[in-house]
Amino acid sequence: MVGPRVSTQKVGPRQKPALAISADDLRIIGEKRRNPPEGFHVKRSALVIALAIALLAGAVIAAYPLLSTGGGGPIHWHPQLRITIDGNAVAIPTNIGIDPSLWRDHSLDEYSMMQDMPDGMKGMAPLHTHDTAGTIHVESRVTREYTLGEFFQIWGQTFDGQQVLGHVAQQGHRVRMVVNGAEVSPSYSLVLRDGMHIELVCGPQ
């Protein structure tokens, strides 16, 4: 009796059926790989650059007050000047350093924040006034030292230990300068500071 026939052929591992993908599907898949979905994507390098710029800007702002004289940016200070002659307060004119008749010296014009105005009008000196309150506006494109003498030169007036604005001290009188409550010798070289209070007094000793 003949038994069942046994095959001696080895059976290989089960093969997975191949996926049938059309040419159109392949094209769509390729396009998606080339063009990923839109969204907000920021590269790490861009974030690093943005952070560096922010830190640099912060450092500049923090260091600005420490900039050396003559090397800094613009300044806008407001020292106060008061003049008294024989007990009478003298009004400081409006528009010193703006009105041509009150702008006699132009040696500091290069530092002005507004050298020219529209329609060909002249601008203003870096030291000027806007009213009769005695406020000296120090508005400069650069940080530098300005003196009381330079303001008087722009104004076209003078003062010293014997006279103020051409008014000579009478016998028994003298000229005094008081800065922030302390008396000092009258001097053109007094350096102006923001909020400084200056008094020029021509009167009894």
Secondary structure by P-SEA (a helix, b strand, c coil): cccccccccccccccccbbbbcaaaaaaaaaaaacccccccccaaaaaaaaaaaaaaaaaaaaccccccccccbbbbbbbbbbbcccbbbbccccccccccccccccccccccccccccbbbbbccbbbccccccccccccccccccaaaaaaaacccccccccccccccccbbbbbbccccccccccccccccbbbbbbbbccc
